[in-house]
Amino acid sequence: MASYLLEVSYTSAAMAALVANPQDRTQVVSKAVKKLGGKIIGLWFAFGESDVIGIVDMPDNTAMAAFALALGAGGACSKVKTTALLSVSEAMAAMQSASTTGYKPVTG
């Protein structure tokens, strides 16, 4: 499974609906993620640019893209940002592979 950071901002209409009728959206979100073969690791409300922050495990990029598209198409979110997360061992493997690419930076 691949891990992803999910950052979501609500529209003002969606935020007004949550204020008028407070609700925990975790079950709704979890059901959609599970249908795509994934799992919610955690969801948090946040102050600042994003209203909700989540960590989601999905089988692959296609499944995560499908979920992000569904969120964006739903109309309640003004922003949906997804960031792929690498484990430390995956990052170490990438660092080791990077040294074998032969890439040379432009120098002045």
C-alpha positions as CSV (number, residue, x, y, z in Angstrom):
1,M,0.0,0.0,0.0
2,A,1.1,3.5,-0.7
3,S,0.6,6.4,1.8
4,Y,-0.7,9.8,0.9
5,L,-1.1,13.1,2.6
6,L,-4.5,14.6,1.8
7,E,-5.3,18.3,2.4
8,V,-8.8,19.5,1.8
9,S,-10.5,22.9,2.0
10,Y,-14.2,23.2,2.2
11,T,-16.3,25.7,0.3
12,S,-18.0,28.4,2.4
13,A,-21.4,26.7,1.6
14,A,-20.0,23.3,2.9
15,M,-18.6,25.0,6.0
16,A,-21.9,26.7,6.7
17,A,-23.7,23.3,6.3
18,L,-21.3,21.8,8.9
19,V,-21.9,24.7,11.3
20,A,-25.7,24.3,10.9
21,N,-25.5,20.5,11.2
22,P,-22.3,19.3,12.8
23,Q,-21.3,15.9,11.6
24,D,-18.4,13.5,11.6
25,R,-17.6,12.7,8.0
26,T,-15.1,10.0,8.9
27,Q,-17.5,7.1,8.1
28,V,-18.5,8.5,4.8
29,V,-14.9,9.1,3.7
30,S,-13.8,5.7,5.0
31,K,-16.5,3.9,3.1
32,A,-15.4,5.6,-0.2
33,V,-11.7,4.9,0.5
34,K,-12.4,1.3,1.4
35,K,-14.4,0.8,-1.8
36,L,-11.2,1.8,-3.7
37,G,-9.1,-0.7,-1.7
38,G,-7.7,1.8,0.8
39,K,-7.7,2.7,4.4
40,I,-7.9,5.9,6.4
41,I,-5.0,6.2,8.8
42,G,-6.3,9.4,10.3
43,L,-8.3,12.6,9.7
44,W,-7.9,15.9,11.5
45,F,-9.5,19.3,11.3
46,A,-6.9,22.0,11.0
47,F,-6.6,25.8,11.2
48,G,-5.1,27.6,8.3
49,E,-5.0,27.0,4.5
50,S,-6.6,23.5,4.8
51,D,-9.7,22.6,6.8
52,V,-9.0,18.8,6.9
53,I,-5.7,16.9,6.9
54,G,-5.7,13.2,6.3
55,I,-3.3,10.3,5.9
56,V,-4.6,7.6,3.6
57,D,-3.2,4.3,2.5
58,M,-4.2,3.3,-1.0
59,P,-3.3,0.4,-3.3
60,D,-1.8,2.7,-5.9
61,N,-1.8,6.2,-7.5
62,T,-4.8,5.4,-9.7
63,A,-6.9,4.6,-6.6
64,M,-5.8,7.8,-4.8
65,A,-6.4,9.8,-8.0
66,A,-9.9,8.4,-8.2
67,F,-10.6,9.4,-4.6
68,A,-9.2,12.9,-5.0
69,L,-11.3,13.3,-8.2
70,A,-14.4,12.2,-6.4
71,L,-13.8,14.7,-3.6
72,G,-13.1,17.5,-6.0
73,A,-16.1,16.7,-8.2
74,G,-18.5,16.5,-5.2
75,G,-18.7,20.3,-4.9
76,A,-18.1,20.6,-1.1
77,C,-14.4,21.1,-1.5
78,S,-12.7,24.2,-2.9
79,K,-9.2,22.5,-2.8
80,V,-8.1,18.9,-2.7
81,K,-4.3,18.4,-2.6
82,T,-2.7,15.0,-2.5
83,T,1.0,14.3,-1.7
84,A,2.6,10.9,-2.1
85,L,4.5,9.9,1.0
86,L,7.6,7.7,1.0
87,S,8.7,5.6,4.0
88,V,12.2,6.1,5.2
89,S,13.3,2.8,3.5
90,E,11.7,3.9,0.2
91,A,13.5,7.3,0.4
92,M,16.8,5.5,1.1
93,A,16.3,3.3,-1.9
94,A,15.5,6.4,-4.0
95,M,18.7,8.1,-2.7
96,Q,20.8,5.1,-3.6
97,S,19.2,4.8,-7.1
98,A,19.7,8.6,-7.6
99,S,23.5,8.1,-7.3
100,T,23.5,5.7,-10.2
101,T,21.6,7.8,-12.8
102,G,24.6,9.6,-14.2
103,Y,22.7,12.9,-14.1
104,K,25.1,15.9,-14.0
105,P,23.8,19.4,-13.0
106,V,24.4,22.4,-15.2
107,T,27.4,24.3,-13.9
108,G,28.4,27.9,-14.7
